[in-house]
């Protein structure tokens, strides 16, 4: 729908999806005018936008430069690259291009915790929210997980916890967070970034202006720059840390997670499984401890929380074989973390992997597969690419669909073995989302085990 632009002051929203919708609602509630453009030819939410915002002009693919020039500010959805022609044109015109997180941070007057990382950020964000709630705090959780950040402004929370993606951080100037955490870095979204350095730089923006910085001792790419007035906290397996920094570590020797030498909880008391989830628990302890949460509240949550759907989610145990759904593992780092974290707990692992690789380099995954995987069942567009990377040392089987993959995995599994769906790829070549992929896997497992979902 294209209309003539009037002279009224207006903003321009780029992206007709869930985030764009939350921005439009926010501006509408403030009585501000806006236009909306989507870089695609159509949007599944177009009808929803038309009904909710009938006065807003809507455009697709391209818009006249005069509309960009007339906007007082551009609000960019995270799914739209800053390299899109509309955005490069706006930047060339000197326009401010920000996202919903920047708008949220301008409006909020309570402490904000931000959590990023290539993997585990949804789990850690959820854990921190639960720990704050268990401690009696009025907390709101959202951002890249669940509720869009701007919708949280209606909750009257005393503290906010945001999961933040690299795409969201690209369009933030200086977050000035109460607590900023970078969990880990592994190559992801290389179809959007021209180098791992560009991806790391986007993640590191989370630390700008932070009062407290939390980072992974075992991952140098997460270490924040040194800023005056910033407290630093390192978490990880027992390893080197600076004498002037507080640390939250897990000692394999005694099996305890400790905060600055104080034992908090043992690994056996944590319901989440795998060493990668020990790291997630350490990060959550660090964040919650800095936020003033009691360690009793932290322990209660860690003892009860069994994980999020599609993230190393237990599905079934049948004839001595465990089936785990890790469909959320849409990049190499996530799958490698799952494999390395779970390998010690099972006799052997049969891995189901493959999908849309997003331009990823599978060489590091190949090393982990050769070390820890007995049988590799491959699906999707880049299954062949993964097989080529792994080489002939691993029993690799190709499956036509998820049901075929589960059947072939089960055939190759025995007592005390694990069948793990952890694709290392996006789902869009075969499914609408990673959630649908995980649900189909779960359905296939339950059909195999003759149980109803």
N, C-alpha and C positions, 0 to 999 in steps of 0.2 A: 504494500500500500504506500504510494508516493503522493505527497501533497506539497503545496507551496509552503515554504517556511516563513513564518511571520517574524516580527522584530522582537518578540518577547524573549527575555533571557532564558536560556535553556542549557541543559547538560546533554551529552550524548552517551548512551549506554551501548557498548559493543558486546554482543552475545545474547541470544534469546534462549537462554537455558535457565537452570535453577538459580544460579548466582545472579544473572541479569534480572531475574524476576524479583529476587530479594532486594536488589538495588532500586528497582523501580518502585517497589512497595515503600521502601525507606524514603525515597524522594517524594512520592505521592503524599505520604503522611506529613512531610514537612512543607507541603504546598509548593514544591518546586517543579517547574516544567522540564520535560525531557523528551528526547527522541530516541529511537531504538534502531540499531542496525545489526544484522547478522551476516557474517561473511559467507554463509552457506546460501544455497538457493531457496531453502525453506527450513522451517523449524517445527518439530513436533509440538512445541508449546505455543505456536503462533496464535491459535484460537484462544488459548488461555490468556495470552498477553492482550489480544484485541478486546476481550471481554472485561478484563480487569483495568485496562488503561486505555479507554476509548479515545481520549484526547491526544495520546502520544502518536506521533507519526512513526511509521515503521518502514524499514528499507531492507533489502537483501542484496548481498554480493558487493555492490559498489554504490556509493552515494556521491553526490556533487561535492566538490571541494569547498563550496561556499557553506554547506551545512557543517562541515568540520570546522571551518574558520569561524563560524558564528557561535559555536559552543564555548561556554566559559570553562568547561572541564570535560575530560573524557574518562568514563568509567569502564574499565576493561574486565571482562570475565576471564578467569584463569585458563580456560580452555582455548583461548585465542592468543596466538603468539604475538609478541611485540614486533615481529618481523612482517606481519601482515601489512599490505599496502595502505590500508586505512590508518593504521597506527603510525607507520613511518611518515605518512603525509601529515598526521596531526603533530608528531614530534618536530617535523621540519618547520611547521607553522608556529612552533614554540608553545604548543598546548601542553598542559599538565595531564599526564595519563596515569591514572591510579586505579587500584582495584577495590573490592569491597572491604578488604582487611584494613586498608588505609582509612576508609570512611568510618569503619567501626572504631579504630583507634582514636580518631579525631573526636568521636562522640562520647566514648566511655570515660568514666571518672573513677573507676575501681581498678584494683590490680589485675593485670592480665599475664597469664602464663602461656608461652608459645612453645610448641614442640614440633620439630621437624626431623628429617632423616629419611634415608632411602627405604628403610624397612622398620617395622615395629611401631611406627608412630601412632597408629590407631589403638594398638594394645596399650601403649604407655599413656596416651591421652585418656583412655577409658579408666585405667587403673588410678591415675591421679585424681580424676573426677570422683571415683568411688571412695578413695581415701579421704578426700576433703569432705565428702558427704558423711562418711562414717565418723568423722571428727566433729560433726555438727555444723559444718559450714554451709552457707547458702551459695552453691556453686552452679554455674552454667557451663556446659560443654558443647563445643561445636567447631565450626570452621570447615576444614576439609573432610570432617567426619560428621554425619548427622545433620544438625541444624546449621544453616548458613549463619555466618557471624553476625550480620546485621539483625537477624531475627532474635538473637540473644539479648538485644537491648531492651526487649519487652519483658524480660524475666525478673528484673529488680534483684539481680544476684549481687553478692558481696565480693565475688572473685570469679574470674573467667578463665577457662582452659581451652585453648585453641590448638587443633592440629593444623599445621601449616605446610603446604606443598611448596616446591620450588617455584611453580607457576604463580602462586599467590604472593610469594616473597619478591618476585621480580617487580611487582607493581606497588611495593611499599617503599617509602623513602627512608625513614628512620623509626623502627618500631617502638623503641624506648620501653621495652617490656620489663615487668617486675622480675620474671624468671624466663630465660631463654635457653632451650635445650636442643642440641644437635646430636642425634642418637648414633648415626653411622652414615657413611657415604659409600655407595657402590654405583657403578655406571647405570643410569636409567634415563629414559626419554632421549636417547641419542638421536632419535629422529627429529627432535626439536632443538637440541643444543649441538653446536658445531664442535664442541670438545668437552672433555670431562672437567676442564678448568672452568668453563662457563657455567656448568652445572654446580660445581662447588661454590663459585662466587655467589650464585643465587641463594644457596643454602646458608652461606655465611652471613647474609644480610640480617638474619634473625638476631645476631648479637649486637647490632648497632644500637647504642644507647641503653643496653640492658643493665639492670642493677645487679643481677646474679646470672652467671653463665655456667651451664652444666654441659659437659662434653665427655666423649668416650676416650678414656686413657689409651685404649688399644687401637684407636683409629686417628692418626695424625690429621687427617683431612677435616675432622670435626673440631679441632682445637681452635678456640677463639683468639683473635688478636688481643694484645694486652692494652686495656683501656684504664685510665685513672678512674677510681671509684667503683670498678666492677669487681665483685667477689667471684672467685672461680672454684668450681667443684668438679673433680674428675671421678668418673665411675668406670668400673671394668673388672676383669679378672685380676688377681693379685699381680701387680706390675708396678713399674716405676711411676712416681708422681713427685711433683715439686714439694719441697718442705713447707713452703708458705701457702699451700693450697689444701683445702679439705678434700677428702676422698671417700668414696663409697665403693667397697670392693667385695668380691667373692673369693674366698680362699678355698681352693680344692682340697688343701691339706686338712682343714677342720670342718669344711662343709657349711660355713656360716657366711651370711651377708652382713657386713659391718659398715657403720657410718662413723667415720673418723675414729676408728679403733673400738667403737662400741658395738658389740654383737647385737644384731636386731632380730634376725630370723634365720633358721637353717634351711638349706635347700630342700630337705625332706618335708618341710612344712608348707612349701609352695605348691599349689595345685597345678599350675602351668608346668609343662614338661619341656625338656630340652635346654641346652646351655644358652641358646639364643634368648630363651625366655628368662633365664637367670639375669642376663644383661638387661632385658626389659624391666625386670623387677628392681634391679639396681638403680636404673634411671628413674623409675617411679619413686623409689625411696629417697633419692637425692632431691627430686623436685618437691615432693611432699614435705620432706624434712626441712628444706629451706623455707617452705611456706608455713611452717609452724605446726604441721600435723603431728599428732602424737604417734609414737612408734607402735603403740598398741592398736591404734586404728589401722595403721599400715599392715601390721601382721594379720589382723582380722580379714582384710580384703585379700591379701595374698593367699591366705588359707582357703578362701571360698571361691575365688575367681578362676573359672575353668577355661577362659578364652573367648574370643569373638568368633562369630560364624565365619567360616572360610579361611581362618587363620590358624593352621595346625589344629583344626577342630576334630576331635574324636568322633567317628561315625559309628563304628561297630567293631566287635571282635568275633570272629567266626572261624571255627576249627583251628584255633590257635593263631590265627592271622589277625593283626590289627589294621584297620582302615582309617586313614586320616585325610581330611580335606583341607588342603592349603591352597585353594584356588586363588586367594588374594596375592599369591606370589607371582606377580606379573613382571618381575625382572630377575636377572641373574643373581643379584645379591640376596634377594629374599629366598630363592630356592637353595642357594648355597648355605645360607644360615640355617634353614630347616634341616637339610641333610646333615650338616656338621653337628647341629644341635641334638639330633635324634639318633645318630648312628650308634652311639654307645649303649642305647637302651634296647636294641633289637638284634636278633641273630643276623638277619640280612634285610636290605631294603629293596623293594621293587618300586621303581619310580615311574610315574606317568607324567610326561612333560611334552611341551610343544604348544604351538599357537602362532600368534603374530609377534615376531621378535622385536619389533620397533628399532631395527638397526643395531641390535645388541651384539657385542663380542662375547661368544660363548666359551672362550678358551679357559677362563677361570672356573666356570661351571664344569667344563670337561675334566679338569683336574680332580674336583671334588667327586664327580661321578666315578671316575676310575678308581678312586681310593675307597669309596663307601657303597657303591651301588652294585648289586648282583645282576639285576635285569632292568633294562630300560625299555619302557613302552612309550612309543612316540606317536603323537597326534598332530594334526593341523599343518598350517602353511610352512612353518620353519622346523618341523620335525626332522626333515632330511638334513637341514643345516646343523642341528644339534648332533645328529649321528656322525656327520663328517668331522665335527670338532672332537668328539669323543674317540673316534677311531675304532679299530677292530678288536680292542681288548675287552669290550663289554658286550654282553648278549643284548643286542638291540632288536626290538620287534616293532613293526609298524601296525597301527590300528586304524580302522576306517572311521570310527566314531567312539564316543565315550563308553558305550555299552561294550563294544568290542575290546576297548582298552582294559576295562575292569575284568572282563572274562579272561583275557590273556594274562593280566597281572596275577589274578587268583590262581591260575593254572601253574604259574611259576613260583608261588609262595608256599611256605611250609610252616611248621610249628615255630612260634616266637618270631615270625617275620612281620614286616611292615609293608603294606601297600600304601604308598604316599602319592597323592595328587599334589604336585607342586610344579606348575608348568613353566616358570621362568619366562613367560610370554603373556601378552595381552590375549583376550578371549575373542576379539571381534571377528576373526576369520570363521568361527564356528558358532559363537553364542552372542547374545546381546550384551552380556556383562560377565564379570568374573563371578558374580553371585549366581547367575543362571548356570554357569559352568559347574560351580560347586554343588548346586542343587541337583543337577543331572547326575553328577558323580555319586552323590548320596543316594539318589533314587536307584541307581544301578547297583550300588552295594546292597541296599535293603532288598532289592529283588533277588540278588544273588543269595543272600542269607535267608530268604523266604520270610522276611519280617515286613510289617507295614510301617510306613513312615509316620 
